[in-house]
């Protein structure tokens, strides 16, 4: 409480200090403003005295200030040329003794700093004391020690003393506030009412304490001291703006008395509260215990372990144990019911899809209700089959448990996307595919387009998070749930067209009609002849064009004709190469002969095209290696020069270089790596890092500027590349080079 009172006293004194600082700042600015005022300047530097003009100008100044600054006592202007004071608010020819002392001695008065002083005014031929705070403003010429002129604003101290008196009136029981001037004397103290000895003791205590605290430069502090058997809390605060000190004195007995009264009140209230709490607790506990006791007796009467037989614990603990045991059993029952319901739901959906069931509507309603199957019985249906791509790789990459989890995720993700518009039920058939049964409302006969958009989002999600793709097959619509078996088989049959449309495709009946209804049984003869001619000439570009046209033609056929045409194409390629073979191509013939055994393992036409063309390309490159080394050398050299010239281009990459040179990316990458033993991407990075190291050695650019100059967009990526290559960061590299440069002159 003492500390609290001390803080409160400091707050009061700080508020007074704050008001004082504001008034001091205001008066300082006003003094500066008056010093350059046209009327004041005219009076201050006039060489001839015109008393009418002086009075007029002073009145102009006073009239403009009186309403805004009521605490201004008077204004004095000194004219050095006439050696005369002019005053407003006091006799016009009043001579300021302190300002006169400036001219008669070496005394220097502070500028714009308030000085508390007593100006003696002559009233009715007698001197009258008037205390003011004076602000002086003057300028001294360089060749003279005397000011050319001066302005003095005298401020009534009542604005400060009135503030203190108001606080003392409000806070009489909490002590009094006093003010000491620059000489350490009290200001505006009524000695008839105040105890002079006590005030002298207070001043001496403050001066003694300030001398002790001088080493810590404290401008404010509080301490306790005793006077005539009474202990006081004394707080003082130095007003640096006006060079005065504020004091506040308060008897500590007032604080202790408040604490004692507070303590007595708290003890009394606490005792009353405790008594009331005991009475209320006993009353409530009896009312509460009665039903709890009855509940415990009821529960324990039907259990093996009675409450009375328990060795420890109370009734609440007993009920808690009973509750926990009951909840564990309920969870077990719920789990068993859920597992049983899920198994049975899966069983019935499996039968509906894979068996040609004929059930009555009432029986189906009963089954759907019991198994919680959400499909309505009064709408149309379609089957959406999701077949996992590259299933053999899927089997090799994941364990049995992981495969089951991924299939479950496929069902959940796809079902969630589809459920935005269509009620559906999912089913895992424990193979390379899962199935969704869709309920199609009336008016959605052309639902395939909408379902395609939804399933594409599901495909992207599954690929992003599980790194697998799947092909979707959408069946036609049926109005009867009995025909789901037929729709499922149709959707399953449609998945063979993944062979033509590729992985990650979406197949529907309407899309496949073009293939199904194509009357052609194979590819065009002229396309085969073009391929044979290209194979005989060993022209890889012509081979690539001819094969791409052939495979485009094959993709228009139905599945079975496309498969047969693929075997036919392989056989034609093999025979053509055999007819034109030489000692340089035996490996190619062996590869193509064994490739027909691997054909059935390829899931798509594109896979087969890449395998056949890759084998032919590899063989032809091997054969012509000796004759094309020179050309390859020029290609690689051109690429290296292009990279060295355009390394600052952020878009520089294999694709952009291949596009400019009109060479396929794969061929250009193989040529470059074979010659340089490094990929084009790595060579670009090495070139950029070498240039960055060169720029860092020059020490003319920041790291960020260097990153931009070498064509790297990501500063973090550049830092990781640089540290991986050089073993240190760019900044460390630059610092290391700077140290080396500093050492060179020393060695020389």
N, C-alpha and C positions, 0 to 999 in steps of 0.2 A: 504493500500500500504506500510505503514511503517512496519507493521508486515510481509508482504510478503518479503520486502527487508531484514528484520532481519533474516527471515528464509533462504533466499538465502545466506546471509553472513555466517550463521551457517553451511550451507551445504558445502560452499567452505572451511571453516576452518576444518570441520569434514573430508573432503577429504584429506586435508594436514595431519590431525591427523592419519587418516587411513594409509597413505603412511609412516608416521613416525613410527607407530607401527609395520608395516611389516618390515621396515629396522631395527628397534631395535630388533625384534625377530630374524631376520636373523643374525645380528651381535652377539647376545647373543649365538646362537647356534654355530656360527663359532668360538667364543672364547672358548666355551666348547670343541669343536672338536679339536682345536689347542692345548688345555691344555693336551689332552691325545694323541696327535700326537707323533709318535715314534721319529721323528727328534727333535721336541721341547722338549720332555722328556729327550732325551739324552743330549741336551744342558743344560737343567734346573738342572739336578742332577749329571752332570759330576764332578768328584773330581780332575781331572787334565785338564789344559787348553790346547786345541789343536785348535789353531786359524784357521787352514786350514779346519779341520773337521767342526768347527762352521760355517765358511763361506759357505761351501758346503751344509750343512743342511739348513741354512737359505735361501740360493738360491733355494733349492728344494721347500721349503714352499712358498717363494714369487712367484716363477714361476707357481705354481699350483693355486695361488689366484689372480694374477694380472688380468688375462683375465675375471674371473668370478666376481670379486669385485673391480671395478675401483675406488671406493671411499675410499679404504683403504689408509691411509696416511703412516703408519709405524707399525711395530710389534716389541715389546720389550720383551725380556726373561731375567728373573733375576735368577742367580745361587747363592744360599745362601752359598754353600760350598766354592765357589771362591769369593763370595761377589762382583759379577761382572754383569753388564748389557750387553746384546748383542742385537743389533738392526738391523732391516731390513727396508730400506727406509729412514734411517738417519745414521749419523755416527755410526759405529758399536759399539763403546765404549761410546755412549751417556748415561750419568747417568740421570735417571728420578727423578726429585726433589721430587715429591709427593710420589713416591714409597719409596724413601729413608727416607721420613718423617715417614713412617710406622714403620721403624726400630728404628728411633731415638726418637720416642714419643709413646704415647698410642693411637694415631689416628688410626681409623679403616676405611679403604676404602671399599665402598660397592662392593659386587661381582655382576658382570654381569649387573650393572646399569651404564648407560652412564653419564660421568661427563664432562661438557664443561669447558675446561681449555686452558691455553696458555702455550705451551711448548717452552722454550727459547733454540733455537739451535745456536750453535756457528758456524758462517760462516765467513771465512776470518778474524778470531780473533775478531769478533763482534757478539753480540747477536741479533738473529732475531726472532721476534714474529711469532708464528704459532699456530692458534686456532684449536683445534681438539675436538672431542667427544671420550673419552677414556673408554674402557671396561676392567675391571680388573678381573682376575681369579687367585685365589691362594688357598692353603690349609695350615692349621696350625696344627702341631702335638699337641697331647693332653698334652704332658709335656713341651710344648714350646709356648710362645706367639708370636713368630716370624714365618712367613711362610717359608716352606722349599724351595719354589720357586714360581715364579709368571709369568703370561703371560699378556701382555697389548696390546690391539689392538687400535690404534688411527685411527679414521675415519674422513675424511674431511667433514666439515659441508656444503660443496657446494651442496651435494645432497638435503639437506633441503632448503638452501638459494636459490639455483637455482630454485627449485619448486616455492618458494614465488615470486621470480623475474619474472618468466614466467606469473604467475597470475596477478601481478601488470602491466605488459606490455599489457596483453590482456584486463584488466579491469581498465584502467587508469581513465576513466570517472566515474567509480563506486567506487573510493576510493583506498587506499593502505593497504597492509598487512605488519606488523612488527613482530619481534620476540624478546622476552625478555628472558635472560638467568636466571640461578638459583639465581643470585644476583639482578635480576630486571633491568639489563642493556641491552640496545639495542645491537643487533648483526648485524654487516655488514651494518651500516647506514653511508651514505656519508654526513657528517655534513656540507660540503660546499654547498650542494644543498638543504638540508633539513632545515626547520625552527627549530632550537634547542629549542627555548622557547615553540613552539607548541608541540614538541615531549615530552618535560618535563611535560607540562600540560596534555598530553594524558596519560603518565605513572602514574602521580599522580591521575588522575580521575579513572583509572582502579584499582589502589591499594586501593583507597578510597571505590570504589564500591565493590571490593572483600572482604574488611573487613566488610562492612555492610551485605553482603550476606553470610558471613562465617557460620552463624547459620543454613542456609538451605543447606550448602555443595554443592553449585552449581559449577559445573566444566565449565559451559558455560553460557553466558548471553548476553543480549543486553540492551543498555540504551541510552538515548539522553542527550547531554550536549552542552553548548554554550561556544564558544571561540571567543573573539573579534567580537561579534555581529553575529557570524555565528553558526548556530546549526548543530551539527554533530550526526550521528548515529554510536555508537561505539559498536563493538561486540568483545568479547574476548573468548578464549578457552584454558584451561589448558591442556598441553601435559604431562600427568602423566608418560609416559614411559621414557621421557628424562628430566622431571622436568623443563620445559620451558613453556612460555605463548605466544599464538598467539593473535595479535590484528588486527582489521580491522576498519578503520575509513572512513566515507562517509558523505558528506554534505547532509542534509535532503532536501535542496532546489532543488536538482536534482530530488528527488522523487516527491516533490510538483509540480515542473515544468512539469514533465511528466503527472501528474494527471490533471493539468490545461489544458495542450494541448489536452489530451484525452477528457476532458469534452467539450472543445470548438468544437472538431471534432464531437463528438456524437450529440451535440445540432444542429450543422449545418446539419449533415446528417439527423437527425430526422425531422427538418423543411422541408428539401427538400422532404423527403419521405411522410410527411403529405400532402404537397401540391400536389404531384403526386397522392397520394391515393384519395384525394378529387376529383381531375379531372377525374381519371379513374372510381371512384365509380359513379359519376354523369353520365358519359357516358354509363357505363354498365347498371346502373339502368334504364335509359331511354329505352335502347334496350330490357332489360328483361321485363319491365313493359308493354310494348306495346302488346306482345302476351298474357301475363297473363291477362291484362285488357280485351282483346278480348275474351279469354277463359271464364272469369267470366261472361261477358255479355251473351255469348252464353248459358252457363249452367243455369244462373239465369232466362233467358227468358222463359225456359220451366218448371220452378219450381213454386210451390205455394208461397214460400217465396223468394222474390227478394233480391238481395244483397243490394240495396239502402234502403230496409225496415229494415235491420238488425240494432239493436241498438248498437252493439259493435263488435269489431274484424275487421281484415283487409282481403284483398283478399285471402292470403295464408290460414288463419284460416277458411275462408268460403269454400275454395276448400278442406281443410282437413276434414271438417264436411261432405261435399258431398261424399268424398271418403269413409269415415267410414260407412256412411249409405248405400252406394252402396255395400261395402264388406259384411256387415251384411245380406243384402238381397241375395247376391250371395251364401253366406254360407247356408242360409236357403233353397234356391233353390237346392243347391248341396245335402244337407241332405235329402230333400224330394225325390229327384231323386234317391239317393242311397238307401233309405229305400224302396221306391217303387220297384226299380230294384231288391233288395235283396229278397223282399217278392215274387215278380213274379218269380224270379229264383228258389226259394224254392218251389213255387207252381208247376212249370213245372217239376222239378226233382221228386217231390213227385208223380205227376200223372204218369210219365214215369215208376217209380218203382212199384207203388201200383195198377195201372190200366193197362189193356191190350190195350194200345193205338196203333192205326194203322195210322200213319201219313206218308205223302209223304216226300221224301228226300228234296225237295225244301222248304216245309213248316217247316221241322225240321231245315234246314239251317237258315231260317229266324228267327225262335224262338231262336236258339242258339246264333245267332249274336246279336239280340236285348237284350237278357237276359245276354249276356256275359258269356255263358257257354263254357268252354274251351275244352270240349271233341271233338275230330275230328270225323267226320262221316264215314271215310273210313278205320277204324281199328276195331279190336276185342275188346270185353268188358268183364269185370268180376266184381263181386260185393264182397266187403269186408265189413262184418257186425261185429260191435264191440258191444258186450253185456256186460253190467255192472254186475259184480259179487256181490253176497249178496245184491240184490236190495232192500229188505225190510229194511236192516240195512242202506243202502244208503238213503232211503226215510226218515227214522227216524233221521238220523244224520244231514241232510242238509235241509235248507229251499227250497222252490220252486225256488226262484231266484238263490240260490247257485247251485242247481241241474242243472238248465239251463246253468249256467256259466261253470260248470265242463263238461257237454256234449259238449258245444262249444269248450272248451279247448281240449277235446279228439279228436274232428274233426280237429282242427288246428294242433295239435302236430302230429297226425297220417298222416294227409295230407302232412305236411312238410317233414316227413321222407320218405313217399312213393313217393313224387314228385321228389326225387333225380333221379328216373329212370322211373316213370310212371306218365303221366298226369292224374289228378283225380279231382273229384268234391265231396264235402261232403254234407251230409244232416242229419239234426236232426229230428227224427221221433216222438219226444215228448213222448218217452216211455223209456223202459229200454235199448234201443240200438240206435246207430247211424250207418250211412251207408256211405261208400266211393265207388263211381263208378270209376273203373280203366279203362284206355285206354291201351290195350295191343298191342304193335307193332308186326309186323310180325317177326317170328323167335323166339318168346318168348312163345311158347306153354307150356313149363314147367316152368312157372313163379312162381309157388307156393313156391319153395325153396327160391328164392330171396326175395319175398314179406314177407315170414316168418321171415327172418333175419331182415328186415326193421321194421316189426311190433313189434318184440321183443324189439328193442330199444325204440320204442314209449311206449310200456307197462312199461318198466323200468322208463322212464321219468315221465309218469303219476303217477305211484305208488310212486315215490320219492317225487313229489311236491304236489300231491293231496290225497295221502294215500288211493287210491282205486285201484282195479284191474279190468280188463275186459278180456273176452274171445273173440277171433277173429275167424270168420268163413269165409273161402274163397270159393267162388263158382267156378264152371267150366267156360270155355270160351265160348262166343257166338259171332258170326260174325254180328249179327243184333242188333240194338239198340231197336227194338221192343220186343226182348226177355229178356230185363232187368227185366221185371216183373217176369218171370219164374226164372231167376237167383237169384233174391231177395228172392223169396219164398223158393228156394232150400237152400240158405245160412241160412235162418231163421230156416228151418227144421233141418239143421245140428247142430244148437246150442243146441239141446236136448242132444247131446253127451257130453256136458259139464258134465252131470251126471256121465259119465264114466271116462273122461279124467281129470276132475277137473278144478278148477279155474285157471285163467291165462294161459290157454292152447290156442293153435292155431289149428283149425280144417280145413281140406281141404278134397275134395272128395276122393282123392287117399288114404289118411290115413284111412278114415272111411269105405273103401271097405271091409277090413278084418272083421269089425263088421257086416256090412250089409249082407255079403255073408256067414256068419257063420251059418251052418245048425242046430247047437245045439239050443235047446229051453230052456235049464236050466243047472244048475251046475251038477257035477257028484254025483251019489248016495253015492259012497264010502267016499267022502269028508263030506257029511252030516252025515254019520254014525260016522266018526271020531269026529265031533263036538258033537254029542249026547253023545258019550262015555266020552268025556272030561267034558261035563256038568254034567253027572251023578257022575263022580269022584270028581267034584269040583276042578279040577287041572287048575289053572289060566294060567300057561304057555302053557299047551296043548290046552286050549280053544283059546288062542291068536294065536297059530300056525294054528289050524284048521280053525278059522275064517279068517285069512289072506289068506289061500289057497282058501277058498270058494269065497272070494271077488275077488281074482285074476282071478278065473275061471269065475265069473260073468262079469268081465270087458272085457272078450272076446266076449260076446254076443252082439246082436243088442240092441238098446235102450229099446224097448218094452219088450223083453224077460228078459233083465237085471232088469227092474223095477218089472216085475212079479216075478222073482227069489228072489228079495229082500223081497217082501211080504211073499213069501213061506219060506224063511229063518227065518224071524221073527216069523212066525207061528210055524215052527218046534222048534225053541228055546223056545217059550212059552210053547208048549205042553211037551217038554222034562223036563223043570223045574217043570211044574205042576205035572208030573208023579213022580218026585223024590223030591218033595217039602216037607218041614217040618216046624216046628214052627219058624224056624230062617229065612225063605226066603219069607214072605208074601209081603214085600215092593217091592222086585224085580219083583214079578208077577204083581203087580199093575202097576209098571213102564212100563213093556213090553206090558201090555194090552193097556195102553193109548198111547204107542209110535207109534202104527200104524196110529193114527190120526195125529201125527206130521211128519210122514214120507214124505208126499208130500211137506212139507216146506223145507226139506233138498235138497240142490242143487246138491250135489255130493255124489258118493258112499263112498268116504272117510269120509264125514260128518256122514253118516249113520253108518259106521263101528265104528267110534270113539264113537258115542252115545250109540250103543248097547253094545260094549265092556266095555265102562265106567260104564254103569249100572250094568253089570254082575260083574265087578271087585269090584265096591263099595260094592255090596251085599255080595260077597264072603269074602271080608276083614272084613266086619261087623260080619259075622257069625263066622269066625275063629279067631276073635280077642283074645278070652280068651286063645286059645291053642297056639297062635304064639307070645304072649307078650315076652316070654323068648327069643325066637330066635331074635325078633326085638331088644331087649335090647342088645344082643351081636353085632348085625349089627351096631347099633348106636354107641356103645362103640368103636367098631373097627374103624369106620369113624372118631370119635373124636381123637383117638390115632394117626391115620394116618395123620390127619391135624396138630396135635401138632408136629409130627416128620418131616413133609414135607412142613411146612408153607413157607419156603424160596423158594420153586419152583414157578416161575411166572405162569406156566401152570396149577397149582392146581385149580381145579374147579369141579363142580358136574359131568360133563361129564367124566373127567379123572378118578374120584373115582369110578363112576358106571361101567366104562369099566374094571377097575382092579378087582372089586368085582363081576363082571358078573351079575349085577342087572340093570334093566331098570332105566333110570334117573327119570322117574315119580314116580316109586315105592320107590326108595331110598329117593327122596326128601320128599315124604309124610311120610315115616317112621321116618326120622330124625326130621322133623318139629313137628310131633305129639309127639315125645319123648322129644325134647329139646326146643320146642316152639320158634324156630328160624330157618331160612333157612340155608342151607349149605353155601351159598355165604356169608351171614351175619356172620356165625360162623367163617368162614375163615378170614374175615376182623377183627373180634373181637380178634382172636388169634394173627394176625399180629400186631394189634395196641397194644395189651398187651406186646408183645415182643419188639416192638419199644419203648414203655414207659420204659421198663426195660433197654434197651440199652442206652436211653437218660439219665437215672439216673446214669449209670456207667460213663458217660461223657468221653468215650474213643474214640468215633467215631463221624464224622461229620454227619449232617442230611442226606446228599446225600448218604453216605455210609450205614447208617441205613436203608434208603429206599430200597437200593439194597439187604441188608441182609435179610429183611423180605419178599422179593419176589414181590415187587411192581415195575412195570416198569415206571409208570407215576408219577413224583414227585408232580405235581399239584394236581392230584387225591388223593395222599396220604395226602397232606396238608389239603384238604377239608374233608377227612374222619377223620383225627386226630382232627381237630377243632370241627367237628360235635359231636364227641364222648367225648372229654375232655373239650371242651369249650374254649381252648386256642391253640395257634400254637405250633409246636414241639420245637421251640427255646425258647418260653416263658415257656414251661413245663420244659425244661432242666435248665433254669435260676432259676426257682422257686425251683427245687430240690437242686441246688447248694447253694441257700440261706439257705435252711433248714439244709444242712450239715454244713454250717458255724456257724449256731446257736447252734448246739449240744454241742460242747466243752464249749461254754460259759455257758450253763445251767448246765453242769456237774461241 
